Amino acid sequence: MTKLRDHGGGLDAAVRNHGGDRADWLDLSTGINPVPYPVGQISQDAWTALPDQGAMTRLLEAARKFWDVPDEAAIIAAPGASALIARIPSLRPKGSVHIHAPTYNEHAAAFRATGWQVGKAQSDAQVVVHPNNPDGRLWTESDLTAPFRIIDESFCDTTPKDTLMRLAGRPGTLLLKSFGKFWGLAGLRLGFAIGDPGLVSELAERLGPWATSGPAIEIGARALGDPDWAMTARKRLAEDAARLDRMMVPHGQLVGGTDLFRLYDVDDAATVQNRLAQHHIWTRIFPYSTGWLRLGLPAPDRWAQLEAAL
């Protein structure tokens, strides 16, 4: 069996190890909005027909408007940002790639799988996660020096003022957007690649036809065309992140994060994770730090469970 890489989630294993029913558990191990976009009714055609070009055009036009994509940049939709991450290294001849770490580990895994050397500062390619997962670090245009640049903005929709979207039209640049996190619909599997038209076209070829499902196209277009919901969600997430920081003051020092997850130094993260698991709360720790504990945000009706456990 293939060994899975370290990620958030894994709630089934936590339930097996610590007991209880899955419904009783509070999963704070991921950075997913706990108040998802209301899906509403989905048309019958979205389920029964192959996605047509008109539906895809509506989705991509909504995405261009929502993210203010430069006219010179191309855009495609995919079944999640992870599907794009796995294919991006094959767009260029293998060489050396600098991935600013610690960060989301699928980027390094994808480059290694296609024969790239990972780790050199002066490299043929460069990956930045902006804001970074797990510490929330933001990058600047001057940080991007390689000829092939990947900017992963999976967590940037909480603070759109920080986006590097203006760089998406430049040669050798790809910018990634994850739909599932900010809109709270991770199971929908929808992501976007935006950037150099040549690179985006090659990605589209590798994804093949009908890579994005009809329901994902329909829901994505609806959500991206609803800026009022996005504004309300950003306000609530910022307030909830501040609330979580206040709750954690006696228990650990804030290291960073975003409005979808917070990172704390708690000295012995594995012990704290285990103690919270006794209260059926699942959190995220990291193999490269003994002290870092990452918490997502509870749903509105689950804060009391976390407060009691703390």
VODREN-127831 format. One record per residue: residue in one letter; x, y, z of N, C-alpha, C in turn; residue number from 1. Coordinates in steps of 0.2 Angstrom, whole numbers, plus 5000, padded with zeros to 4 digits. Layout:
<pakes>
res	n.x	n.y	n.z	ca.x	ca.y	ca.z	c.x	c.y	c.z	n
A	X	Y	Z	X	Y	Z	X	Y	Z	NUM
...
</pakes>
This chain:
<pakes>
res	n.x	n.y	n.z	ca.x	ca.y	ca.z	c.x	c.y	c.z	n
M	5004	4994	5000	5000	5000	5000	5004	5006	5000	1
T	5003	5011	4996	5006	5017	4996	5005	5021	5002	2
K	5011	5024	5005	5011	5028	5011	5008	5035	5009	3
L	5003	5037	5013	5001	5044	5012	5005	5049	5015	4
R	5006	5054	5012	5010	5060	5015	5006	5063	5020	5
D	5010	5067	5024	5007	5070	5030	5002	5076	5028	6
H	4996	5076	5030	4991	5081	5029	4987	5082	5035	7
G	4983	5087	5034	4977	5087	5039	4972	5082	5037	8
G	4967	5082	5041	4962	5076	5040	4964	5070	5044	9
G	4962	5064	5041	4964	5058	5045	4959	5057	5051	10
L	4953	5060	5050	4948	5059	5056	4947	5052	5057	11
D	4946	5048	5052	4944	5041	5053	4949	5037	5058	12
A	4956	5039	5057	4961	5036	5061	4960	5038	5068	13
A	4959	5045	5069	4958	5047	5075	4952	5044	5079	14
V	4947	5043	5076	4941	5039	5079	4943	5032	5081	15
R	4947	5029	5076	4949	5022	5078	4953	5022	5084	16
N	4958	5027	5085	4963	5027	5090	4960	5029	5097	17
H	4955	5034	5096	4953	5037	5103	4945	5036	5104	18
G	4942	5033	5100	4935	5031	5101	4930	5036	5099	19
G	4923	5035	5101	4918	5039	5099	4915	5038	5092	20
D	4910	5042	5091	4907	5042	5084	4910	5048	5080	21
R	4910	5047	5074	4913	5052	5070	4909	5059	5070	22
A	4903	5058	5071	4899	5064	5071	4900	5068	5078	23
D	4903	5065	5083	4904	5069	5089	4911	5072	5089	24
W	4915	5071	5084	4922	5074	5083	4922	5081	5080	25
L	4926	5085	5083	4927	5092	5080	4934	5092	5076	26
D	4933	5092	5070	4939	5091	5066	4942	5098	5064	27
L	4948	5100	5068	4951	5106	5067	4958	5105	5063	28
S	4959	5100	5060	4965	5098	5057	4966	5101	5050	29
T	4961	5104	5047	4961	5107	5041	4959	5114	5041	30
G	4961	5118	5036	4960	5125	5035	4954	5126	5030	31
I	4948	5123	5032	4942	5124	5028	4937	5128	5031	32
N	4934	5132	5028	4929	5136	5031	4923	5132	5033	33
P	4922	5133	5040	4917	5128	5043	4909	5130	5041	34
V	4909	5136	5038	4902	5138	5036	4902	5138	5028	35
P	4900	5133	5025	4901	5133	5018	4896	5137	5014	36
Y	4898	5138	5008	4894	5142	5003	4887	5137	5002	37
P	4881	5140	5003	4875	5137	5002	4874	5134	4995	38
V	4875	5128	4993	4875	5125	4987	4868	5127	4983	39
G	4863	5126	4986	4856	5127	4983	4855	5121	4978	40
Q	4850	5122	4974	4848	5117	4969	4853	5116	4963	41
I	4854	5110	4961	4859	5109	4956	4855	5106	4950	42
S	4855	5109	4944	4851	5106	4938	4853	5099	4937	43
Q	4847	5096	4934	4848	5089	4932	4854	5088	4927	44
D	4854	5093	4922	4859	5092	4917	4866	5092	4920	45
A	4867	5095	4925	4874	5095	4928	4876	5088	4930	46
W	4871	5084	4932	4873	5077	4934	4873	5072	4928	47
T	4868	5074	4923	4867	5068	4918	4871	5070	4912	48
A	4873	5076	4910	4876	5077	4904	4883	5079	4904	49
L	4887	5078	4899	4894	5080	4899	4894	5088	4899	50
P	4899	5090	4904	4899	5098	4904	4900	5101	4897	51
D	4896	5106	4895	4897	5109	4889	4901	5115	4890	52
Q	4903	5118	4884	4908	5124	4884	4904	5130	4887	53
G	4898	5131	4886	4894	5136	4888	4895	5137	4896	54
A	4894	5131	4899	4894	5131	4907	4901	5132	4909	55
M	4906	5129	4906	4913	5131	4907	4915	5138	4906	56
T	4912	5141	4901	4914	5148	4900	4911	5153	4905	57
R	4905	5151	4908	4902	5155	4913	4906	5154	4919	58
L	4909	5148	4921	4913	5147	4927	4919	5151	4926	59
L	4923	5151	4920	4929	5155	4920	4928	5162	4919	60
E	4923	5164	4917	4921	5172	4917	4920	5174	4924	61
A	4916	5170	4928	4915	5172	4935	4922	5172	4939	62
A	4926	5167	4937	4933	5167	4941	4937	5173	4939	63
R	4937	5175	4932	4941	5180	4930	4939	5187	4934	64
K	4932	5188	4934	4930	5194	4937	4931	5194	4945	65
F	4930	5188	4948	4931	5188	4955	4938	5189	4957	66
W	4943	5186	4954	4950	5187	4955	4953	5192	4952	67
D	4950	5196	4947	4953	5201	4943	4959	5199	4940	68
V	4958	5194	4936	4963	5191	4932	4965	5195	4926	69
P	4972	5196	4925	4974	5201	4920	4972	5198	4913	70
D	4970	5202	4908	4968	5200	4902	4973	5196	4898	71
E	4979	5197	4899	4984	5193	4896	4986	5186	4899	72
A	4982	5184	4904	4983	5178	4908	4978	5173	4905	73
A	4979	5167	4905	4974	5162	4903	4972	5158	4910	74
I	4966	5155	4910	4964	5152	4916	4960	5145	4914	75
I	4961	5140	4918	4958	5134	4917	4955	5131	4924	76
A	4950	5127	4924	4947	5124	4930	4950	5117	4930	77
A	4950	5114	4936	4953	5107	4937	4949	5104	4943	78
P	4950	5097	4943	4947	5094	4949	4951	5095	4955	79
G	4952	5101	4958	4955	5102	4964	4962	5105	4962	80
A	4965	5109	4966	4972	5112	4965	4977	5106	4965	81
S	4976	5101	4969	4981	5095	4969	4982	5092	4963	82
A	4976	5091	4959	4977	5089	4952	4982	5093	4948	83
L	4982	5099	4949	4986	5104	4945	4993	5103	4948	84
I	4994	5103	4954	5001	5102	4957	5004	5096	4955	85
A	5001	5091	4954	5004	5084	4952	5006	5085	4945	86
R	5003	5089	4941	5005	5089	4933	5010	5095	4932	87
I	5011	5100	4936	5015	5106	4934	5022	5104	4933	88
P	5025	5100	4937	5032	5099	4935	5034	5096	4928	89
S	5029	5093	4925	5030	5090	4919	5030	5095	4913	90
L	5028	5101	4915	5028	5107	4910	5034	5109	4908	91
R	5040	5108	4911	5046	5110	4910	5051	5104	4910	92
P	5057	5104	4907	5062	5099	4907	5064	5099	4915	93
K	5066	5093	4917	5067	5092	4924	5074	5096	4926	94
G	5074	5099	4931	5080	5103	4933	5080	5104	4941	95
S	5082	5110	4943	5082	5111	4951	5076	5116	4952	96
V	5073	5114	4958	5067	5119	4960	5068	5120	4967	97
H	5067	5127	4969	5067	5129	4976	5060	5130	4978	98
I	5058	5126	4984	5052	5127	4987	5053	5129	4994	99
H	5050	5135	4995	5052	5139	5002	5048	5135	5007	100
A	5052	5132	5012	5049	5127	5017	5050	5130	5024	101
P	5046	5128	5029	5041	5122	5028	5035	5125	5025	102
T	5032	5120	5021	5026	5122	5017	5022	5116	5016	103
Y	5017	5117	5012	5012	5111	5009	5017	5106	5006	104
N	5017	5100	5008	5022	5095	5005	5020	5092	4998	105
E	5015	5093	4995	5013	5090	4989	5017	5093	4983	106
H	5019	5100	4984	5023	5103	4979	5030	5099	4978	107
A	5034	5098	4983	5040	5094	4983	5039	5087	4981	108
A	5034	5084	4983	5033	5077	4981	5031	5077	4973	109
A	5028	5081	4971	5026	5081	4963	5033	5082	4959	110
F	5037	5087	4961	5043	5088	4958	5048	5083	4958	111
R	5048	5080	4964	5053	5074	4965	5051	5068	4961	112
A	5044	5067	4960	5041	5061	4957	5043	5062	4949	113
T	5044	5068	4947	5046	5069	4940	5053	5070	4938	114
G	5057	5069	4944	5065	5069	4943	5068	5075	4944	115
W	5064	5080	4947	5068	5087	4948	5072	5086	4955	116
Q	5077	5090	4955	5081	5091	4962	5078	5096	4966	117
V	5076	5095	4972	5072	5100	4976	5077	5102	4981	118
G	5078	5109	4982	5081	5112	4988	5086	5118	4986	119
K	5088	5118	4980	5093	5124	4978	5090	5130	4978	120
A	5093	5135	4981	5091	5142	4981	5090	5145	4974	121
Q	5096	5145	4970	5096	5147	4964	5094	5141	4959	122
S	5088	5142	4957	5085	5136	4953	5081	5138	4947	123
D	5080	5132	4943	5076	5133	4937	5069	5135	4938	124
A	5066	5133	4944	5059	5134	4946	5059	5135	4953	125
Q	5053	5138	4955	5052	5141	4962	5045	5140	4963	126
V	5043	5138	4970	5037	5137	4972	5036	5142	4978	127
V	5031	5146	4979	5029	5149	4985	5022	5148	4986	128
V	5020	5146	4993	5013	5146	4995	5012	5152	4998	129
H	5007	5156	4996	5005	5163	4997	4998	5164	4999	130
P	4996	5165	5005	5000	5165	5011	5002	5157	5013	131
N	5008	5157	5016	5011	5150	5017	5007	5146	5022	132
N	5007	5140	5021	5004	5135	5025	5010	5131	5028	133
P	5011	5131	5035	5006	5133	5040	5007	5140	5044	134
D	5012	5144	5042	5014	5150	5046	5011	5156	5043	135
G	5008	5156	5037	5004	5162	5035	5009	5167	5032	136
R	5015	5165	5031	5020	5170	5028	5018	5173	5021	137
L	5018	5179	5020	5017	5182	5013	5023	5183	5009	138
W	5023	5183	5003	5029	5184	4998	5028	5190	4994	139
T	5033	5193	4991	5033	5199	4987	5035	5197	4980	140
E	5034	5202	4976	5036	5201	4969	5044	5200	4969	141
S	5048	5203	4973	5055	5203	4973	5057	5196	4975	142
D	5053	5192	4979	5055	5185	4981	5055	5180	4975	143
L	5052	5182	4969	5051	5177	4964	5056	5179	4959	144
T	5061	5174	4958	5067	5175	4954	5068	5170	4949	145
A	5065	5164	4949	5067	5159	4945	5063	5160	4938	146
P	5065	5157	4933	5061	5158	4926	5055	5155	4926	147
F	5054	5149	4930	5047	5146	4931	5045	5146	4938	148
R	5039	5150	4939	5037	5152	4945	5030	5149	4946	149
I	5029	5146	4952	5022	5144	4954	5020	5147	4961	150
I	5015	5151	4960	5012	5154	4966	5006	5151	4968	151
D	5006	5148	4974	5000	5144	4977	4996	5148	4981	152
E	4990	5151	4979	4986	5155	4983	4980	5152	4986	153
S	4981	5146	4988	4975	5142	4990	4972	5145	4996	154
F	4975	5149	5000	4972	5152	5006	4972	5159	5006	155
C	4972	5162	5000	4973	5170	4999	4966	5173	4999	156
D	4961	5169	4998	4954	5172	4997	4951	5176	5003	157
T	4954	5174	5009	4952	5178	5015	4955	5185	5015	158
T	4960	5186	5012	4963	5193	5012	4965	5194	5004	159
P	4960	5196	5000	4962	5197	4993	4966	5203	4992	160
K	4967	5207	4996	4972	5213	4995	4979	5210	4995	161
D	4981	5204	4997	4987	5202	4997	4989	5198	4991	162
T	4984	5197	4986	4985	5193	4981	4991	5195	4976	163
L	4994	5191	4973	4999	5192	4968	4997	5191	4961	164
M	4990	5191	4960	4987	5190	4954	4990	5194	4948	165
R	4992	5200	4950	4995	5205	4945	5001	5202	4941	166
L	5004	5197	4944	5010	5194	4941	5008	5188	4936	167
A	5001	5186	4936	4999	5180	4932	5000	5180	4925	168
G	5000	5186	4922	5001	5187	4915	5008	5187	4913	169
R	5013	5186	4917	5020	5186	4915	5022	5179	4913	170
P	5027	5179	4908	5029	5172	4905	5032	5168	4911	171
G	5031	5162	4911	5034	5157	4916	5030	5157	4922	172
T	5025	5160	4923	5021	5161	4929	5015	5157	4929	173
L	5013	5153	4935	5007	5150	4936	5005	5152	4943	174
L	4998	5154	4944	4995	5155	4950	4990	5150	4951	175
L	4990	5147	4957	4984	5142	4959	4979	5145	4963	176
K	4973	5143	4962	4968	5145	4967	4964	5138	4969	177
S	4963	5138	4975	4959	5132	4978	4952	5135	4979	178
F	4947	5131	4977	4940	5133	4978	4937	5131	4985	179
G	4939	5125	4987	4936	5121	4992	4937	5124	4999	180
K	4943	5128	5000	4945	5130	5007	4940	5136	5009	181
F	4941	5142	5005	4937	5148	5007	4930	5147	5007	182
W	4927	5143	5002	4920	5142	5001	4918	5136	5005	183
G	4922	5132	5008	4920	5127	5012	4918	5121	5009	184
L	4919	5120	5003	4917	5114	4999	4922	5110	4996	185
A	4927	5108	5001	4933	5104	4998	4931	5098	4995	186
G	4925	5094	4996	4923	5088	4993	4921	5089	4986	187
L	4920	5096	4984	4918	5097	4977	4924	5096	4972	188
R	4930	5097	4974	4936	5096	4970	4936	5101	4964	189
L	4937	5107	4966	4938	5112	4961	4944	5116	4962	190
G	4948	5118	4957	4953	5122	4958	4955	5125	4951	191
F	4959	5130	4951	4961	5134	4945	4968	5135	4944	192
A	4970	5135	4938	4977	5137	4936	4976	5144	4932	193
I	4980	5149	4934	4980	5155	4930	4987	5158	4929	194
G	4988	5160	4922	4995	5162	4921	4997	5162	4914	195
D	5003	5161	4912	5006	5161	4906	5002	5156	4901	196
P	4999	5159	4896	4994	5155	4891	4998	5149	4889	197
G	5004	5149	4887	5007	5143	4885	5007	5137	4890	198
L	5009	5139	4896	5009	5134	4902	5002	5132	4903	199
V	4997	5136	4903	4990	5134	4905	4987	5130	4899	200
S	4989	5131	4893	4987	5127	4888	4990	5120	4888	201
E	4996	5119	4890	4999	5113	4891	4996	5109	4897	202
L	4994	5113	4902	4991	5109	4908	4984	5107	4906	203
A	4980	5111	4902	4974	5108	4900	4974	5102	4896	204
E	4980	5101	4891	4981	5095	4888	4982	5089	4892	205
R	4986	5090	4898	4987	5085	4902	4981	5083	4906	206
L	4976	5088	4908	4970	5086	4911	4965	5082	4907	207
G	4965	5083	4900	4961	5080	4896	4954	5083	4896	208
P	4949	5081	4892	4942	5084	4892	4938	5082	4898	209
W	4934	5086	4899	4929	5085	4905	4932	5084	4912	210
A	4938	5087	4913	4941	5086	4919	4937	5088	4925	211
T	4933	5093	4924	4929	5096	4930	4922	5094	4929	212
S	4919	5092	4935	4912	5089	4935	4907	5094	4933	213
G	4901	5092	4931	4896	5097	4930	4893	5100	4936	214
P	4892	5097	4942	4890	5100	4948	4896	5105	4950	215
A	4902	5104	4950	4907	5108	4952	4907	5115	4947	216
I	4906	5114	4941	4906	5120	4937	4900	5124	4938	217
E	4894	5121	4940	4888	5125	4941	4889	5128	4948	218
I	4891	5125	4953	4891	5128	4960	4897	5133	4960	219
G	4903	5131	4956	4908	5136	4956	4906	5143	4953	220
A	4903	5143	4948	4900	5149	4944	4896	5153	4949	221
R	4891	5149	4952	4886	5153	4957	4890	5156	4962	222
A	4895	5153	4965	4898	5155	4971	4903	5161	4969	223
L	4907	5160	4964	4911	5165	4962	4908	5172	4959	224
G	4901	5171	4958	4897	5177	4956	4893	5180	4961	225
D	4895	5178	4968	4892	5180	4974	4896	5184	4978	226
P	4899	5190	4976	4904	5194	4980	4901	5196	4987	227
D	4894	5196	4988	4892	5198	4995	4893	5193	5000	228
W	4892	5186	4998	4893	5181	5002	4901	5181	5004	229
A	4905	5182	4999	4912	5182	5001	4914	5187	5006	230
M	4911	5193	5005	4913	5199	5010	4910	5197	5017	231
T	4904	5194	5017	4902	5192	5024	4906	5186	5027	232
A	4908	5182	5023	4912	5176	5025	4919	5179	5028	233
R	4922	5183	5024	4929	5186	5026	4928	5189	5033	234
K	4923	5193	5034	4922	5197	5041	4921	5191	5046	235
R	4917	5186	5045	4916	5181	5050	4922	5178	5052	236
L	4926	5176	5047	4932	5172	5048	4937	5176	5052	237
A	4938	5182	5050	4942	5186	5054	4941	5187	5061	238
E	4934	5188	5062	4932	5188	5069	4933	5181	5073	239
D	4932	5176	5070	4933	5169	5073	4940	5168	5074	240
A	4944	5170	5069	4952	5169	5070	4954	5172	5076	241
A	4952	5179	5077	4953	5183	5083	4951	5179	5090	242
R	4945	5177	5089	4942	5173	5095	4946	5167	5097	243
L	4948	5163	5092	4952	5157	5093	4959	5160	5096	244
D	4962	5165	5094	4968	5167	5097	4967	5169	5104	245
R	4962	5172	5106	4961	5174	5113	4960	5168	5117	246
M	4957	5163	5115	4956	5157	5118	4962	5153	5120	247
M	4967	5154	5115	4973	5150	5115	4979	5154	5119	248
V	4977	5160	5121	4983	5164	5125	4986	5160	5131	249
P	4982	5157	5135	4985	5153	5141	4988	5147	5139	250
H	4988	5144	5132	4990	5138	5131	4996	5138	5126	251
G	4997	5143	5122	5002	5143	5117	5003	5150	5114	252
Q	5009	5151	5111	5011	5157	5108	5009	5157	5101	253
L	5005	5162	5098	5004	5163	5091	5010	5163	5087	254
V	5010	5159	5082	5016	5159	5077	5014	5162	5071	255
G	5008	5161	5069	5005	5164	5062	4999	5161	5060	256
G	4998	5161	5054	4992	5158	5051	4988	5162	5046	257
T	4982	5160	5045	4978	5164	5041	4971	5164	5044	258
D	4966	5167	5041	4959	5168	5044	4956	5161	5044	259
L	4959	5156	5040	4956	5149	5040	4959	5144	5045	260
F	4965	5146	5047	4969	5142	5052	4974	5146	5056	261
R	4975	5144	5062	4980	5147	5066	4985	5142	5068	262
L	4992	5145	5069	4997	5141	5071	5000	5143	5078	263
Y	5001	5139	5082	5003	5140	5089	5009	5136	5091	264
D	5013	5139	5095	5019	5135	5098	5016	5133	5105	265
V	5016	5127	5106	5013	5124	5113	5018	5120	5116	266
D	5025	5120	5115	5030	5117	5118	5030	5109	5115	267
D	5025	5106	5118	5024	5098	5116	5018	5097	5112	268
A	5018	5098	5106	5012	5098	5101	5009	5091	5102	269
A	5013	5086	5102	5010	5079	5101	5006	5078	5108	270
T	5008	5080	5113	5005	5079	5120	4998	5083	5120	271
V	4998	5089	5117	4992	5093	5117	4987	5090	5112	272
Q	4990	5088	5106	4985	5084	5101	4982	5078	5105	273
N	4985	5075	5108	4983	5069	5111	4977	5070	5117	274
R	4979	5076	5121	4974	5078	5126	4968	5080	5123	275
L	4968	5084	5117	4962	5087	5114	4958	5081	5111	276
A	4962	5076	5109	4959	5070	5106	4955	5066	5111	277
Q	4956	5067	5117	4952	5063	5122	4946	5067	5123	278
H	4945	5073	5120	4939	5076	5120	4936	5076	5113	279
H	4938	5072	5109	4936	5071	5102	4937	5077	5098	280
I	4943	5080	5099	4945	5086	5095	4951	5084	5091	281
W	4951	5085	5084	4957	5083	5081	4960	5089	5078	282
T	4967	5089	5079	4971	5095	5077	4977	5093	5072	283
R	4981	5097	5070	4986	5096	5066	4993	5097	5069	284
I	4998	5092	5069	5004	5093	5071	5009	5092	5065	285
F	5016	5093	5066	5020	5093	5060	5026	5089	5062	286
P	5029	5085	5057	5034	5080	5058	5041	5084	5059	287
Y	5041	5091	5057	5047	5095	5057	5047	5099	5063	288
S	5042	5099	5068	5042	5104	5073	5039	5100	5079	289
T	5042	5100	5085	5039	5097	5091	5034	5102	5094	290
G	5034	5108	5093	5030	5113	5096	5024	5116	5092	291
W	5024	5115	5086	5019	5118	5082	5012	5114	5082	292
L	5007	5118	5083	5000	5115	5083	4996	5119	5079	293
R	4993	5117	5074	4988	5121	5069	4981	5119	5071	294
L	4977	5124	5071	4970	5123	5073	4966	5127	5067	295
G	4961	5123	5064	4956	5127	5060	4951	5130	5065	296
L	4946	5133	5062	4940	5136	5065	4934	5131	5067	297
P	4932	5131	5073	4926	5128	5074	4920	5131	5070	298
A	4915	5126	5069	4908	5129	5066	4905	5133	5072	299
P	4900	5137	5070	4897	5142	5075	4894	5138	5081	300
D	4892	5132	5080	4889	5128	5086	4893	5123	5089	301
R	4900	5124	5088	4905	5119	5091	4910	5122	5095	302
W	4910	5129	5096	4915	5132	5100	4915	5130	5107	303
A	4909	5128	5110	4909	5126	5117	4913	5120	5118	304
Q	4913	5115	5113	4917	5109	5114	4924	5111	5115	305
L	4927	5115	5111	4934	5117	5111	4935	5121	5117	306
E	4931	5125	5119	4932	5129	5126	4932	5124	5132	307
A	4928	5120	5132	4928	5115	5137	4934	5111	5138	308
A	4936	5109	5132	4942	5104	5132	4949	5108	5134	309
L	4949	5115	5132	4955	5119	5134	4955	5120	5141	310
</pakes>
